[in-house]
Amino acid sequence: MAARGLVARGRGQGRGGSESAPEPSKGKPLPTRPQTGGCTAGQRGLETERLSRARPEAPGRRARVSSPAMGSAALEILGLVLCLVGWVGLILACGLPMWQVTAFLDHNIVTAQTTWKGLWMSCVVQSTGHMQCKVYDSVLALSPEVQAARALTVGAVLLALVALFVTLAGAQCTTCVAPGPAKARVALTGGALYALCGLLALVPLCWFANIVVREFYDPTVPMSQKYELGAALYIGWAASALLMCGGGLVCCGAWVCTGRPDFSFPVKYSASRRPTATGDYDKKNYV
C-alpha cells in the first residue's frame, strides 16, 4: 500500500509539473528584441541619401549649381566683358582722326605743324597747340581704301551691337530663352558674331598699315607726303584682338552646355513662404 501511494504521488507531481509549464501559442509569434547592429554602413548611407532626395526643398532656396555650369557661365561673362571693351575701342578707333600721322624725317626738331588723317576728317596741329579739323567734303572724292575702311568699320560696329543682344539672350545668367541646348546655341551664335566683328575690323586696319608702310619706303613719294602709323590703328588692333578673344570665350562657354541640358544655370526660385492657419510661419521654413 505504501508503495502504491508513493507511485501515485510521483505521478501527480509529474502531471502538475507538466501542467505548470505553459505551451507557446501557435497563433501569436513570440516577441523578439530589436536588432540595432544589423545594418551595415553602406546601407545606412543609401538610406540617408534616399531620405535626403525625398525631402522637399525649403522655400526660398535655389537649386545647387554644378561646377561645369558655373565654369561655363564664368567664361561667358568674361568673354562678354572683353567684347564690350573691344566694341568701345573699335568705336573710338573709328572716330579718331589719327590713322595717318606726319612723319618727321628732317633733322630739324622744331616743326611748324603736324597733320593727322582719319576716316572722317583731317586735322592740322600747330606748334602753338592750336588745332584745326576739317571734315571731308565729298565721299566720292575719297580714295578707295578710305571708302572701304568706312564701310567695314561701321559694319563691324553695327554687327557688334547685334552680337551683344544675341549673346545676352543666350547667356546663362539671363532668362530671355528657356534653359537648354537651344539657349546654348544662341550664345554660341553671339560669340561667333563677335569673332566676325573682330575680323571685319582687322581688314581696314591692316590695309591702311600696308599703304602707310609702302609709301614710307617708296623713294618716289616726297618727304612731305610720307606718313607714319597713327594711334588709332593701334587702338583698333587692340579692339579687334579683344573682340576675337571675347567671342572665343563666349563660344567655349556655350559649347560646354550645347549637348548637356543638365549644365544649364538655374535661375528659377521656389514659391514664397505662406503662413499656416494660425497665422504663424512653419518651423521648416527656417531650416
Phi, psi and chi 1 to 4 in degrees:
 res  aa     phi    psi   chi1   chi2   chi3   chi4
   1 MET       -  -41.6  -65.9  -64.0  -67.9      -
   2 ALA   -63.3  -38.3      -      -      -      -
   3 ALA   -67.4  -40.5      -      -      -      -
   4 ARG   -64.6  -35.6  -68.9 -179.3  179.0  177.0
   5 GLY   -65.4  -39.8      -      -      -      -
   6 LEU   -66.5  -39.3  -68.9  174.5      -      -
   7 VAL   -66.0  -42.5  172.9      -      -      -
   8 ALA   -64.9  -39.5      -      -      -      -
   9 ARG   -64.0  -37.8 -173.8  179.4  -60.8  176.8
  10 GLY   -66.8  -39.4      -      -      -      -
  11 ARG   -65.3  -37.4  -68.8  178.4  178.1  176.7
  12 GLY   -64.7  -41.2      -      -      -      -
  13 GLN   -65.1  -36.0  -68.9  178.8   -3.1      -
  14 GLY   -65.6  -40.1      -      -      -      -
  15 ARG   -67.3  -39.5  -67.6  176.7 -179.2  175.3
  16 GLY   -64.4  -38.1      -      -      -      -
  17 GLY   -68.0  -37.6      -      -      -      -
  18 SER   -71.3  -32.6   60.2      -      -      -
  19 GLU   -74.6  -27.7  -68.6  177.5   -2.5      -
  20 SER   -73.8  -24.0   60.7      -      -      -
  21 ALA   -87.9  108.2      -      -      -      -
  22 PRO   -74.4  139.4   27.6  -33.2      -      -
  23 GLU   -82.7  141.7  -65.1 -177.7   -2.0      -
  24 PRO   -67.4  139.9   22.6  -31.4      -      -
  25 SER   -74.6  140.5   59.8      -      -      -
  26 LYS   -78.8  -25.1  -64.5 -178.8 -179.9  179.6
  27 GLY   -81.9  -33.3      -      -      -      -
  28 LYS  -103.2  127.5  -62.3 -179.2 -179.4  179.6
  29 PRO   -75.5  153.4   26.2  -33.2      -      -
  30 LEU   -72.7  140.9  -65.4  176.6      -      -
  31 PRO   -66.6  136.1   23.8  -32.9      -      -
  32 THR  -113.9  154.6   57.2      -      -      -
  33 ARG   -82.5  133.9 -177.8  176.8  -61.5  175.9
  34 PRO   -65.5  138.8   22.5  -32.0      -      -
  35 GLN   -94.6  124.5  -61.8  179.3   -0.8      -
  36 THR   -96.7  -26.4   56.6      -      -      -
  37 GLY  -105.2   22.3      -      -      -      -
  38 GLY   -78.8  -35.5      -      -      -      -
  39 CYS   -84.7  145.9   58.4      -      -      -
  40 THR   -87.2  174.9   61.0      -      -      -
  41 ALA   -68.2  -34.8      -      -      -      -
  42 GLY   -65.4  -40.3      -      -      -      -
  43 GLN   -66.2  -36.8  -66.1  176.7   -8.1      -
  44 ARG   -64.3  -40.2  -68.3  178.3 -179.1  176.5
  45 GLY   -64.5  -41.2      -      -      -      -
  46 LEU   -65.0  -39.4  -67.5  175.9      -      -
  47 GLU   -66.8  -39.5 -175.5   68.6   17.5      -
  48 THR   -64.9  -41.2  -55.6      -      -      -
  49 GLU   -65.8  -39.1 -177.2  178.6   -1.5      -
  50 ARG   -64.9  -40.2 -174.5 -178.5   64.3   81.8
  51 LEU   -68.4  -37.5  -67.9  176.0      -      -
  52 SER   -67.1  -34.8   62.1      -      -      -
  53 ARG   -70.6  -37.6  -70.2 -179.4  179.3  178.3
  54 ALA   -75.5  -16.9      -      -      -      -
  55 ARG   -73.0  129.2 -177.2 -177.3  -58.3  171.8
  56 PRO   -71.0  151.5   25.6  -33.5      -      -
  57 GLU   -72.5  144.3  -64.6 -176.9   -2.2      -
  58 ALA   -70.2  141.7      -      -      -      -
  59 PRO   -61.5  143.9  -20.4   31.4      -      -
  60 GLY    88.7   -1.2      -      -      -      -
  61 ARG  -101.2  151.0  -66.9 -174.5  178.3 -179.3
  62 ARG   -96.5  160.2  -71.8 -167.9  -60.2  176.7
  63 ALA   -72.8  154.2      -      -      -      -
  64 ARG   -69.7  145.0  -65.7 -177.0  179.2  179.4
  65 VAL  -105.8  132.4 -175.1      -      -      -
  66 SER   -75.1  158.9   59.3      -      -      -
  67 SER   -64.3  -43.8  -61.8      -      -      -
  68 PRO   -59.4  -36.3  -24.1   34.7      -      -
  69 ALA   -66.7  -40.8      -      -      -      -
  70 MET   -65.7  -39.5  -69.9  -65.4  -65.8      -
  71 GLY   -65.3  -42.8      -      -      -      -
  72 SER   -67.0  -38.2   61.5      -      -      -
  73 ALA   -65.4  -38.0      -      -      -      -
  74 ALA   -65.5  -39.2      -      -      -      -
  75 LEU   -62.8  -42.1  -77.0  177.8      -      -
  76 GLU   -64.6  -41.9  -70.3 -178.4   -1.0      -
  77 ILE   -67.0  -43.3  -65.4  174.2      -      -
  78 LEU   -63.5  -43.1  178.2   59.9      -      -
  79 GLY   -63.9  -38.2      -      -      -      -
  80 LEU   -66.3  -37.9 -175.2   58.3      -      -
  81 VAL   -65.3  -43.8  170.5      -      -      -
  82 LEU   -62.6  -39.5  -67.7  179.3      -      -
  83 CYS   -65.9  -38.3  -70.3      -      -      -
  84 LEU   -65.6  -41.8  -71.4  176.7      -      -
  85 VAL   -64.2  -42.3  175.5      -      -      -
  86 GLY   -64.1  -36.2      -      -      -      -
  87 TRP   -64.7  -43.1 -176.3   38.6      -      -
  88 VAL   -63.7  -41.6  173.8      -      -      -
  89 GLY   -64.0  -36.0      -      -      -      -
  90 LEU   -67.4  -40.1 -176.8   58.9      -      -
  91 ILE   -63.6  -40.0  -64.4  174.6      -      -
  92 LEU   -65.5  -42.4 -174.9   62.9      -      -
  93 ALA   -66.7  -33.4      -      -      -      -
  94 CYS   -68.9  -34.8 -179.8      -      -      -
  95 GLY   -88.3  -22.2      -      -      -      -
  96 LEU   -70.9  143.9  -73.8  176.4      -      -
  97 PRO   -88.4    7.9   31.4  -33.8      -      -
  98 MET   -98.0   55.9  -67.6  177.9  -69.9      -
  99 TRP   -84.9  -34.9  -75.2   59.1      -      -
 100 GLN  -130.8  132.0  -64.7  177.2   -9.6      -
 101 VAL  -123.6  142.2 -178.2      -      -      -
 102 THR   -59.6  133.8  -56.4      -      -      -
 103 ALA   -87.7  133.1      -      -      -      -
 104 PHE   -97.2   99.1  -58.8  100.5      -      -
 105 LEU  -107.0  -10.1  -59.1  177.3      -      -
 106 ASP   -79.8  161.9  -63.1  -26.7      -      -
 107 HIS   -77.5  -15.6  -63.0  -73.2      -      -
 108 ASN   -76.0  121.1 -171.7   11.0      -      -
 109 ILE   -74.9  -37.5  -59.9  177.2      -      -
 110 VAL   -78.9  121.9  180.0      -      -      -
 111 THR  -118.1  149.9   56.2      -      -      -
 112 ALA   -78.0  -40.4      -      -      -      -
 113 GLN  -153.9  160.1   60.7 -176.2   13.4      -
 114 THR  -127.6  136.5  -56.6      -      -      -
 115 THR  -108.9  132.3  -55.3      -      -      -
 116 TRP  -115.9  143.4  -63.2  -16.2      -      -
 117 LYS  -132.2  134.7  -74.4 -173.5  177.0 -178.4
 118 GLY  -131.8 -162.2      -      -      -      -
 119 LEU   -81.2  -23.9  -60.7  179.5      -      -
 120 TRP  -119.6  -20.5  -49.5   97.0      -      -
 121 MET  -157.3  167.8   65.8 -176.0   69.8      -
 122 SER  -126.9  140.7   60.6      -      -      -
 123 CYS  -125.5  148.5  -61.2      -      -      -
 124 VAL  -122.5  121.5  177.3      -      -      -
 125 VAL  -106.4  120.3 -177.6      -      -      -
 126 GLN   -80.1  161.7  -55.2  -68.4  -25.0      -
 127 SER   -67.1  -21.0   58.1      -      -      -
 128 THR   -80.0   -7.4   58.4      -      -      -
 129 GLY   100.8   -5.5      -      -      -      -
 130 HIS   -78.8  135.7 -176.9   67.8      -      -
 131 MET  -126.3  136.1 -177.6  175.3   62.5      -
 132 GLN  -125.1  129.6  -67.3 -179.6  -10.9      -
 133 CYS  -120.9  146.0  -65.0      -      -      -
 134 LYS  -135.3  127.4 -178.9 -177.9  179.1 -178.8
 135 VAL   -76.8  144.6 -178.8      -      -      -
 136 TYR   -63.3  131.5  -62.7  136.3      -      -
 137 ASP   -73.7  -48.2  -62.7  -29.7      -      -
 138 SER  -117.9  135.3  175.8      -      -      -
 139 VAL   -77.0  -37.8  177.5      -      -      -
 140 LEU   -70.7  -22.5  -61.0  177.8      -      -
 141 ALA   -79.7   -7.5      -      -      -      -
 142 LEU   -75.7  161.4  -62.8  174.7      -      -
 143 SER   -71.2  156.6   57.7      -      -      -
 144 PRO   -60.5  -35.5  -22.8   32.7      -      -
 145 GLU   -67.3  -34.2   60.2  -90.4   11.9      -
 146 VAL   -69.6  -42.5  176.0      -      -      -
 147 GLN   -64.0  -43.1  -63.7 -179.0   12.8      -
 148 ALA   -67.0  -37.9      -      -      -      -
 149 ALA   -65.4  -38.6      -      -      -      -
 150 ARG   -60.4  -49.6  -81.3 -175.1  173.3 -174.1
 151 ALA   -63.0  -44.7      -      -      -      -
 152 LEU   -69.0  -40.1  -69.4  173.8      -      -
 153 THR   -68.8  -45.4  -52.0      -      -      -
 154 VAL   -64.9  -39.5  172.8      -      -      -
 155 GLY   -63.1  -38.6      -      -      -      -
 156 ALA   -66.2  -38.0      -      -      -      -
 157 VAL   -65.8  -44.3  170.6      -      -      -
 158 LEU   -68.1  -38.0  -64.5  178.5      -      -
 159 LEU   -66.7  -33.2 -172.8   60.1      -      -
 160 ALA   -66.2  -33.4      -      -      -      -
 161 LEU   -66.0  -42.0 -179.3   60.9      -      -
 162 VAL   -64.4  -40.9  175.6      -      -      -
 163 ALA   -63.5  -31.8      -      -      -      -
 164 LEU   -63.7  -46.8  174.0   62.7      -      -
 165 PHE   -66.2  -38.8  -69.5  111.5      -      -
 166 VAL   -66.2  -42.7  173.9      -      -      -
 167 THR   -66.8  -40.5  -54.1      -      -      -
 168 LEU   -64.7  -35.5  -71.6  177.3      -      -
 169 ALA   -68.2  -34.4      -      -      -      -
 170 GLY   -96.7   -1.9      -      -      -      -
 171 ALA   -67.5  149.8      -      -      -      -
 172 GLN   -73.1  -17.8  -60.4 -175.2   38.5      -
 173 CYS   -89.8    5.5   54.9      -      -      -
 174 THR  -118.5  165.5   59.2      -      -      -
 175 THR  -118.7   24.0   57.6      -      -      -
 176 CYS   -68.2  -36.1  -61.2      -      -      -
 177 VAL  -120.8  144.3 -177.9      -      -      -
 178 ALA   -63.0  139.4      -      -      -      -
 179 PRO   -60.1  141.1  -21.2   32.1      -      -
 180 GLY   151.5 -173.5      -      -      -      -
 181 PRO   -61.7  -33.0  -22.3   32.8      -      -
 182 ALA   -63.8  -39.2      -      -      -      -
 183 LYS   -64.9  -39.5 -172.7 -179.6 -177.0   69.5
 184 ALA   -66.4  -36.3      -      -      -      -
 185 ARG   -67.2  -34.9  -66.5 -170.3 -172.8   96.7
 186 VAL   -64.4  -44.2  173.1      -      -      -
 187 ALA   -64.8  -36.9      -      -      -      -
 188 LEU   -63.5  -38.2 -172.3   64.1      -      -
 189 THR   -65.1  -40.8  -56.2      -      -      -
 190 GLY   -62.9  -41.5      -      -      -      -
 191 GLY   -64.4  -39.0      -      -      -      -
 192 ALA   -65.6  -37.0      -      -      -      -
 193 LEU   -65.3  -38.2  -70.8  177.4      -      -
 194 TYR   -65.0  -42.3  -91.9  125.1      -      -
 195 ALA   -63.1  -37.5      -      -      -      -
 196 LEU   -65.5  -36.0 -178.2   59.5      -      -
 197 CYS   -61.6  -42.3  -68.3      -      -      -
 198 GLY   -61.7  -39.9      -      -      -      -
 199 LEU   -68.0  -40.8  -68.6  176.1      -      -
 200 LEU   -63.6  -40.0  -73.8  178.5      -      -
 201 ALA   -71.7  -24.8      -      -      -      -
 202 LEU   -74.4  -25.7 -163.1   61.9      -      -
 203 VAL   -65.2  -54.5  171.6      -      -      -
 204 PRO   -66.2  -30.9   23.5  -33.3      -      -
 205 LEU   -64.6  -48.2  -63.9  169.9      -      -
 206 CYS   -67.9  -32.9  -64.8      -      -      -
 207 TRP   -63.6  -47.4 -167.5   -5.4      -      -
 208 PHE   -64.6  -41.6 -103.3   82.9      -      -
 209 ALA   -62.1  -39.1      -      -      -      -
 210 ASN   -64.8  -41.4 -177.2   29.1      -      -
 211 ILE   -65.2  -43.1  -67.4  173.8      -      -
 212 VAL   -64.3  -44.6  170.3      -      -      -
 213 VAL   -68.1  -39.4  172.1      -      -      -
 214 ARG   -66.0  -41.8 -172.0  178.5   68.6 -111.2
 215 GLU   -72.7  -26.9  -69.3 -179.0   -6.6      -
 216 PHE   -68.0  -38.6 -175.7   84.9      -      -
 217 TYR   -93.6    6.0  -69.6  105.2      -      -
 218 ASP   -83.6  118.9 -169.7   -2.3      -      -
 219 PRO   -70.5  -18.3   23.6  -31.3      -      -
 220 THR   -79.2  -15.2   60.3      -      -      -
 221 VAL   -82.9  130.1  177.7      -      -      -
 222 PRO   -61.6  156.4  -20.7   31.7      -      -
 223 MET   -63.9  -31.8  -59.9  -70.0  -68.7      -
 224 SER   -74.6  -14.0   59.9      -      -      -
 225 GLN  -108.2   12.3  -64.0 -177.9    4.6      -
 226 LYS   -92.9  138.5  -69.4 -173.7  177.0 -177.5
 227 TYR  -125.6  166.1  -66.0   90.1      -      -
 228 GLU  -119.1  171.3  -67.6 -179.0   -7.5      -
 229 LEU   -69.7  129.8  -57.3  177.4      -      -
 230 GLY   -88.1  172.7      -      -      -      -
 231 ALA   -67.9  -27.6      -      -      -      -
 232 ALA   -65.2  -32.2      -      -      -      -
 233 LEU   -66.7  -40.9  -66.2  177.9      -      -
 234 TYR   -68.5  -39.2  -64.1  100.7      -      -
 235 ILE   -63.5  -40.5  -64.4  175.3      -      -
 236 GLY   -65.3  -38.7      -      -      -      -
 237 TRP   -64.8  -41.6  -79.2  -32.6      -      -
 238 ALA   -64.1  -39.7      -      -      -      -
 239 ALA   -65.7  -40.1      -      -      -      -
 240 SER   -63.6  -40.8  -60.5      -      -      -
 241 ALA   -63.8  -40.7      -      -      -      -
 242 LEU   -65.7  -39.1  -70.9  175.8      -      -
 243 LEU   -64.9  -43.9  -75.0  171.8      -      -
 244 MET   -69.7  -41.4  -71.3 -173.5  -71.6      -
 245 CYS   -65.8  -44.3  -68.1      -      -      -
 246 GLY   -64.2  -40.7      -      -      -      -
 247 GLY   -64.0  -36.5      -      -      -      -
 248 GLY   -65.4  -39.5      -      -      -      -
 249 LEU   -66.0  -40.4  -70.2  177.8      -      -
 250 VAL   -63.2  -41.0  172.6      -      -      -
 251 CYS   -65.1  -39.4  -69.1      -      -      -
 252 CYS   -65.2  -43.1  -68.8      -      -      -
 253 GLY   -65.4  -35.9      -      -      -      -
 254 ALA   -77.7  -30.0      -      -      -      -
 255 TRP   -66.6  -30.0 -177.1  -98.6      -      -
 256 VAL   -64.1  -36.9  176.3      -      -      -
 257 CYS   -96.7    5.2  -59.1      -      -      -
 258 THR   -66.1  -48.1  -58.5      -      -      -
 259 GLY  -102.0    9.6      -      -      -      -
 260 ARG  -126.2   94.4  -62.7  -65.9  -59.6  -88.9
 261 PRO   -64.6  -24.5  -18.4   30.7      -      -
 262 ASP   -75.6   -7.2   54.4  -26.3      -      -
 263 PHE   -91.0    7.6  -78.4  178.2      -      -
 264 SER   -68.4  146.4   58.4      -      -      -
 265 PHE   -81.3  114.3 -164.9   80.0      -      -
 266 PRO   -70.8  134.0   25.8  -32.5      -      -
 267 VAL  -128.9    2.3  -67.1      -      -      -
 268 LYS   -86.7  142.3  -65.9 -177.9  179.1  179.4
 269 TYR  -115.0  153.7  -67.7   85.8      -      -
 270 SER   -79.5  172.4   57.1      -      -      -
 271 ALA   -68.4  157.0      -      -      -      -
 272 SER   -72.0  161.0   59.3      -      -      -
 273 ARG   -71.1  141.3  -62.8 -169.7  -61.8  -93.4
 274 ARG  -117.7  139.6  -65.1 -178.5  178.8  179.4
 275 PRO   -72.2  158.3   26.0  -33.5      -      -
 276 THR   -80.3 -174.2   57.7      -      -      -
 277 ALA   -65.6  -28.9      -      -      -      -
 278 THR   -81.9   -7.6   57.8      -      -      -
 279 GLY    98.9   -7.5      -      -      -      -
 280 ASP   -97.3  160.1  -61.2  -29.3      -      -
 281 TYR   -85.1  147.8  -73.1   95.4      -      -
 282 ASP   -70.4  148.0 -165.4   -2.8      -      -
 283 LYS   -65.6  -27.3  -66.5 -178.4  179.2  179.3
 284 LYS   -71.2  -15.4   65.8 -179.6 -178.7 -179.5
 285 ASN   -71.3  -17.8  -64.6  -30.6      -      -
 286 TYR  -101.5    7.6  -61.4   94.0      -      -
 287 VAL   -84.5      -  177.0      -      -      -
